[in-house]
Amino acid sequence: MKHNYILGISIMVFGLLSCGKDNGKADGYGNFEATEITISAENNGKLIQFSVDEGDLLKKDQFVGFIDTIQLALKKEQMAVSKAVISSKSKGVLSQISVLKSRLKTAKINKNRVENLIKENAGTQKQLDDVSGQIDIIKSQIRSVEIQNAPVVNELKSIDVQLKQIDDQIQKSKIINPVNGTVLTKYTEINEITSFGRPLYKIADLSTMELRVYISETQLSGIKIGQKVTVKIDASEEMKSFDGEVSWIASEAEFTPKIIQTKEERVALVYAVKVAIVNDGSLKIGMPAEMWLTEE
């Protein structure tokens, strides 16, 4: 009888301790979120091809469409013709510069030869002066021709820059998906006229979701980055559980967001926490969930 009494007391104490440790409430409540990226047009024109639909899984660097580039191609062709015409006009001048540079090279060789002869007392200072004067004259002629040809050279450089700009615009007319993810929203359709900066579609990587929850200051000491937690969502019969890991903890407190139900909780200071969860396909952006700290 005494043994049964002690056993009963022990069970009651254990039950009270258990109730005190687990009050049936989660350690945090929040909603799932993901990094959403809006992909916008980088050029103006008609959307010739656009193979994107909501729910599509796109890979990084995947080609999904392009904007009409006919006018850019015609402009590039026109610039190429202009460059050819200007180049033909400057060929004579450039050829003259080439001849002068060849003469300058020969004159410098002769100067070195005369300097060596003078060292051996086989040459005269007059020979050296004549060669040096010849070099100065050739250099002056080269500068004169270059000055005369400067406008042509600058015009050719300007055309080269414009051709590079056209190539860049043509490249930006291709719509290349920048990240792996799922298309959330499609903002435009094929054959529509688009413009620079106009949104085309929104994408997010849903393979790993983040649950943003809020904890009190008293809970802060019991949670750290990298800690394993359990995340639960509503299911048809009972709550479905996921393994999660704390990826971020706010460094500053804030007032509880208005999504929290009671007025008392909304005026409290809390800390935001993000929990990373591998998505099996059932987790959606905005879905509510609970965070339960895993006992170690």
C-alpha positions, 0 to 999 in steps of 0.5 A: 500500500505504501509502495503504491502511494509513493508511486502515485505521488511520483506520477503526479509530480512528473505530470506537473513537471511535464505540464510546466515544460510543455504547455501545448503552445509553440515557441513561435508563430509566423509565415513562410517567405522566399526571396522573390525576384522581378525580372524586367526588360532591358530593352525596348521593342516587341516581345517576339518570343516568351516561353514563360508560364506561372508555375514553370521551373526555370534554371539559371541562365535559361533562355526564355525569350527575346525582344525584336532586334531588327532595327538594331541589326539595321543600325549596326549594318549602317554603322559598319558601312560608314566605318568602311567608307571612312577607313578607305579615305584614311588608307592613304594617310595611314600608308604615309605614316607607315612609310615615315615610321620605316624611315625613322627606324632606319635613321635610328639604326644609322645613328647607333652606327655613327655613335659606335664609329665615334667611340672608335674615332672612325666617325665625326660629330657632323655625321652624328648631327646630320643623322640626329637632324634627320630623325627630328625631321621624320618625327615632325613629319609623322606628327604632322600627318597624325594631326591631319588624320586625327579627325578620321581616327577619332571618327573611327573610334566613335563608330567602334564605340557605337558598334559595341553599344549596339552589340550590347543592346542586341545581347540585352534583347535576349531574356535570360533567366538569372536564377533557379526557381519557380515562376510566381507571376507572369506580367506580359504576353508574347507580341506585346510591346515592352520597354526598358524596366517593364516587369516581365515575370516574378520568380523565387527559389521555393526549394528551400523556404524560410519561416519568419517567426517572432520570439520574446526576449526571454526565449532569446537566450534559448535559441541560436543560429544553426540550432535544429527546430521543428516546424509544423503546418496544418494538415487534413488530420493532424499537423505535419512536421518538418525539420528546420534550422535557424538561419538568422536572428534579428539583432534589434527588437521590434514591436510584434507585427499586426498579424499576431492575433491578440492586442496584448501580444501586438504591443510586446517587443519581440525578435524576428527569427528565420528558420530554413526548411527544405520544401517537399512541395507542400510549403507555399509563400504566406502559409502560416506555421509554428516553430517548436524548439527541439529539446537536446 
